[in-house]
Amino acid sequence: MERRALGRTGYQVSAVGIGTWGLGGELWRDGDPGEARRALAAAIERGCDLVDTAAIYSRGASERLIGEVLRELGARDRVVVASKVPPLDGRWPPDPRAPLDAVFPPDHVVRTVEESLTRLRLDALPIEQLHVWLDDWLDAPAWPALRDTMERLTREGKVLHWGISVNDHAPGTALRALAEPIIETVQVIYNIFDRSAEAELLPRAAAHRVGVIARVPFDEGALVGAVRPDSTFDPADFRSRYFRGERRAEVAARVDRLRALLGAEAATLPELALRFCLSRPEVSSVIPGMRRLAHVERNLAAADGRRLSPELLARLAEHAWDKNWYEWP
C-alpha cells in the first residue's frame, strides 16, 4: 500500500482512502448495510487508513458506523478520520450571498465537533473540514471569530487539524483559503471528466503544503461503467437527480470511448480512474466509496504506487468533459 504525506499535517496516509457518503444508505439506495460495514472493516484491515465522513452523512449514521468498526478493530489510533461541519442551514452549494456567520457560526461549529466526537467515539478529530467554502468569507467580519474558535478547539485537543471541502465542481471558490495557516487540507472533486482543479487549486495546494483529498474519482459511478442509457435509480437516490435527462446516455457514450484506452497500464475502468487521480503528485489520497467487499479488493489494488505514463495521461486529457451544469435542487 503506497503511503503519501497529507500536506503538513504530519500524517502519512494510504494513497487510496475510503469515502463514506453512501455508507449509511440514505442517498445511495442499492447497498446492503451489513456488507458496507464488512467492506469498511476489510479496507481498514488491509491498510486503508484515511476514512472520510461528515456529520450530515445519513444524519450521523456514517459516523456512528465508523466509530463502531474502529472500536471493534481496535483501530482508533491507526486511522485518520476526516469529518466535516455542514452549513448551519444545510444548503448545498452555499448561497454566495449568505454571510459567514449564518453558515458557520462558532457555536454551530463547536456543537458539530462535539457531536461527531461522540458518534465516532474519538477523543479528538484528526481532521475536521468546513463542508463548503467561499473565499469571500475571508473578508467577512465574522472570520476572525470563526478562526479563533477553530484554534481554541485545537488547543483543547478536540480537533487536531483543519481543512475545507470545496464546493461541487467549483475549485475556484477556495483558492485564497489555502494560504491560511489553519487550513492544512483541501478536499476537491477530481476525476477524468472533471479536471478543473488542475488549473489553480492543485498548484496552490502544493505551494502551501496543503494536503489534497481527491473525491468523486468515479463521477458518482459513471467512470466505472455503472451508468447506462437505461439505468434507473430509486427516486430518493441522489443519482436519480445527478444522472437525470439525457445525461445517462451521454455518460455511457463517453465511458465507452474510454474503454479503448484499457490495457497494460490499467485493465479496468475503476483502475484507470484511480490511477489517473494518483498520477498527480499533489494528491495525497483519493477516496472512492467502497460499499461492497469486491470494491475493496478492486480499489486498493490501485494503491501500489504505479503511475500512468505521460502518453496515456495525454490521451486521457482528450476526455475531459465540462459538464458542470448540474445544480442541486
C-alpha positions in Angstrom: 0.0 0.0 0.0 1.5 3.3 -1.1 1.5 6.0 1.6 1.7 9.7 1.0 2.1 12.8 3.1 -1.1 14.6 3.9 0.3 18.1 3.4 1.9 19.5 6.5 -0.3 17.6 9.0 2.4 15.1 9.7 0.2 12.2 8.7 1.3 9.6 6.2 -1.9 8.1 4.7 -2.9 5.4 2.3 -2.9 6.6 -1.3 -6.5 5.1 -1.5 -8.7 6.1 1.3 -12.4 5.5 1.7 -15.3 7.8 1.2 -18.4 7.0 3.3 -21.1 9.3 1.8 -23.1 6.2 0.7 -22.3 4.1 3.7 -25.5 4.9 5.6 -27.7 4.0 2.7 -29.7 7.3 2.7 -28.6 8.8 -0.6 -27.4 5.6 -2.3 -30.2 3.1 -2.1 -28.9 -0.1 -3.7 -26.5 -1.2 -1.0 -26.5 -3.8 1.8 -25.7 -2.1 5.2 -24.2 -5.3 6.5 -21.9 -5.7 3.6 -21.0 -2.0 3.7 -19.9 -2.5 7.3 -17.8 -5.5 6.4 -16.3 -3.6 3.5 -15.2 -0.7 5.8 -13.6 -3.2 8.2 -11.9 -5.1 5.4 -10.5 -1.8 3.9 -9.1 -0.8 7.3 -7.6 -4.2 7.9 -5.8 -4.0 4.6 -4.2 -0.7 5.4 -6.7 1.8 4.2 -6.2 4.4 7.0 -7.9 7.6 5.7 -11.6 7.4 6.3 -13.6 10.4 5.2 -17.1 11.2 6.6 -19.3 14.1 7.6 -21.8 14.9 10.3 -24.6 15.0 7.8 -24.0 11.8 6.0 -27.2 9.8 6.6 -27.9 12.1 9.5 -24.9 10.9 11.5 -25.3 7.2 10.7 -22.0 7.1 8.8 -20.0 8.5 11.8 -21.7 6.1 14.2 -20.9 3.1 11.9 -17.3 4.2 11.6 -17.0 4.6 15.4 -18.3 1.1 15.9 -16.0 -0.5 13.4 -12.9 1.3 14.7 -13.7 0.1 18.2 -14.3 -3.5 17.1 -11.0 -3.5 15.2 -9.1 -1.6 17.9 -8.1 0.8 15.2 -8.8 4.2 16.6 -5.1 5.1 16.9 -4.1 4.0 13.4 -6.9 5.5 11.2 -7.1 9.2 10.2 -10.7 10.1 10.3 -11.7 13.2 8.4 -15.1 14.6 9.2 -16.9 17.8 8.2 -19.0 20.6 9.7 -22.1 21.2 7.4 -23.5 24.7 6.8 -26.0 25.6 9.5 -28.9 25.8 7.1 -27.8 22.6 5.3 -27.8 24.4 1.9 -25.6 22.9 -0.8 -24.0 24.6 -2.6 -23.9 27.6 -0.2 -25.8 30.7 -1.1 -23.0 33.1 -2.3 -24.9 35.9 -0.7 -25.0 34.2 2.7 -22.9 35.8 5.4 -20.3 33.6 7.0 -21.8 33.9 10.5 -25.1 32.4 9.1 -23.3 29.4 7.6 -20.6 28.6 10.2 -21.4 30.4 13.4 -18.9 29.4 16.1 -21.5 27.7 18.4 -22.6 25.6 15.4 -19.0 24.5 14.7 -18.4 23.7 18.4 -21.6 21.7 18.7 -20.9 19.7 15.5 -17.4 18.8 16.6 -18.6 17.6 19.9 -21.5 15.5 18.4 -19.1 14.0 15.8 -16.6 13.0 18.6 -19.5 11.3 20.4 -20.7 9.4 17.3 -17.2 8.4 16.3 -16.1 7.5 19.8 -13.0 9.5 19.5 -11.2 11.8 21.9 -10.0 14.1 19.0 -10.9 14.5 15.4 -7.7 14.0 13.3 -9.2 16.3 10.6 -12.3 18.5 10.7 -13.3 20.2 7.5 -15.7 23.1 6.8 -18.1 21.4 4.4 -18.2 24.1 1.7 -16.2 27.3 1.3 -16.3 30.7 -0.4 -13.2 32.7 -0.4 -15.1 36.0 0.1 -15.8 34.8 3.6 -12.1 35.5 4.5 -13.0 39.2 4.2 -16.1 38.8 6.4 -16.1 40.4 9.9 -17.1 37.0 11.3 -13.9 35.2 10.0 -11.6 36.2 13.0 -14.2 34.8 15.4 -14.6 31.6 13.5 -10.8 31.2 13.2 -10.4 31.8 16.9 -13.0 29.1 17.6 -11.2 26.7 15.4 -7.9 27.5 17.1 -9.5 27.0 20.5 -10.9 23.6 19.6 -7.3 22.7 18.5 -5.8 23.9 21.8 -8.5 21.9 23.7 -7.4 18.8 21.8 -10.8 18.2 20.1 -9.6 18.9 16.6 -6.0 18.2 15.5 -6.1 19.7 12.0 -8.5 21.7 10.0 -9.4 21.7 6.3 -12.0 22.7 3.8 -14.2 20.7 1.4 -14.6 22.6 -1.9 -18.0 23.2 -3.4 -19.0 20.8 -6.1 -17.2 21.5 -9.4 -16.1 24.9 -8.2 -12.4 24.8 -7.0 -12.1 28.5 -7.8 -14.1 29.3 -4.7 -11.4 28.0 -2.4 -8.0 29.3 -3.6 -7.2 32.1 -1.1 -8.1 29.9 1.8 -5.1 27.6 1.0 -2.8 30.4 2.2 -4.5 30.5 5.7 -2.2 28.8 8.2 -5.1 27.0 9.9 -6.1 25.3 6.7 -4.0 22.2 6.2 -6.1 20.0 3.9 -8.5 20.6 1.0 -11.0 18.1 -0.4 -12.0 18.6 -4.1 -13.7 16.7 -6.9 -11.1 15.4 -9.3 -11.6 12.8 -11.9 -11.0 12.0 -15.6 -14.0 14.1 -16.6 -13.7 17.0 -14.1 -10.1 18.3 -14.2 -10.9 21.8 -13.1 -8.7 21.5 -10.0 -5.6 21.3 -12.2 -5.6 24.9 -13.3 -5.1 26.6 -10.0 -6.1 24.6 -6.9 -3.6 21.7 -7.2 -0.6 24.0 -7.8 -1.6 26.3 -4.9 -2.1 23.4 -2.6 1.4 22.2 -3.4 2.9 25.7 -2.9 1.3 26.0 0.6 1.9 22.3 1.5 -1.9 21.7 1.9 -2.9 18.0 1.7 -5.2 17.2 -1.2 -8.0 14.7 -0.8 -9.5 13.8 -4.2 -13.1 12.9 -4.0 -15.7 11.5 -6.6 -13.0 9.7 -8.6 -15.7 7.7 -10.3 -18.0 10.6 -11.1 -20.7 9.0 -8.9 -20.4 5.6 -10.6 -20.2 6.9 -14.2 -16.4 6.2 -14.6 -16.8 2.5 -13.6 -19.3 1.9 -16.3 -22.2 1.6 -13.9 -24.4 4.1 -15.7 -26.1 3.1 -18.9 -28.8 4.8 -21.0 -31.5 2.6 -19.4 -30.2 2.8 -15.8 -32.8 3.5 -13.2 -32.4 4.6 -9.6 -34.7 4.9 -6.6 -36.3 8.3 -6.7 -34.8 9.1 -3.3 -31.3 8.1 -4.6 -29.0 11.0 -5.2 -28.1 9.5 -8.6 -31.6 9.9 -9.9 -31.1 13.6 -9.9 -27.4 13.6 -10.9 -28.0 11.5 -13.9 -31.3 13.0 -15.0 -32.5 13.6 -18.5 -30.0 12.8 -21.3 -27.1 12.7 -19.0 -27.2 8.9 -18.7 -26.8 8.3 -22.4 -24.0 10.9 -22.8 -22.1 9.5 -19.8 -22.4 5.9 -21.2 -21.1 7.0 -24.6 -18.2 8.9 -23.2 -17.2 6.0 -20.9 -17.5 3.5 -23.8 -14.8 5.6 -25.6 -12.6 5.4 -22.6 -12.6 1.6 -22.8 -10.4 1.8 -25.8 -7.6 3.0 -23.5 -7.6 0.0 -21.3 -4.7 -2.3 -21.4 -1.4 -3.0 -19.7 -1.4 0.3 -17.7 -5.0 -0.1 -16.4 -7.0 -3.2 -17.1 -10.4 -1.9 -15.9 -12.3 1.4 -15.8 -12.0 1.7 -12.0 -8.3 1.1 -12.1 -7.9 3.7 -14.8 -9.9 6.2 -12.8 -8.0 5.7 -9.6 -4.5 5.7 -11.3 -5.4 8.9 -13.1 -6.0 10.7 -9.8 -2.9 9.2 -8.2 -0.7 10.2 -11.1 -0.8 13.7 -9.8 1.8 14.2 -7.1 -0.3 16.9 -5.4 -2.9 14.3 -4.5 -2.4 12.9 -1.0 -5.2 10.4 -1.2 -8.2 9.5 -3.3 -11.4 8.5 -1.5 -13.7 6.2 -3.6 -16.8 4.9 -1.9 -16.4 1.2 -1.1 -19.8 -0.3 0.0 -19.0 -3.8 -1.2 -16.2 -6.2 -0.4 -15.4 -6.5 -4.2 -14.9 -2.7 -4.2 -12.2 -3.0 -1.5 -10.2 -5.7 -3.5 -10.6 -3.7 -6.7 -9.8 -0.3 -5.4 -6.9 -1.0 -3.0 -5.1 -2.8 -5.8 -4.5 0.6 -7.5 -2.6 1.8 -4.4 0.7 0.1 -5.4 2.5 3.4 -6.4 2.4 2.8 -10.1 1.6 5.9 -12.2 0.1 6.2 -15.6 2.5 7.0 -18.4 2.7 10.6 -19.8 1.4 9.1 -23.1 -1.7 7.7 -21.6 -2.3 10.8 -19.5 -2.1 12.9 -22.6 -4.8 10.7 -24.3 -6.9 11.0 -21.2 -6.8 14.8 -21.4 -8.9 14.5 -24.6 -11.7 13.0 -22.5 -12.1 15.9 -20.1 -15.7 17.0 -20.0 -17.0 20.4 -18.9 -20.3 19.0 -17.7 -20.6 21.2 -14.6 -24.1 22.4 -15.4 -25.5 20.3 -12.6 -27.4 22.2 -9.9 -28.7 20.9 -6.7 -32.5 21.4 -6.3 
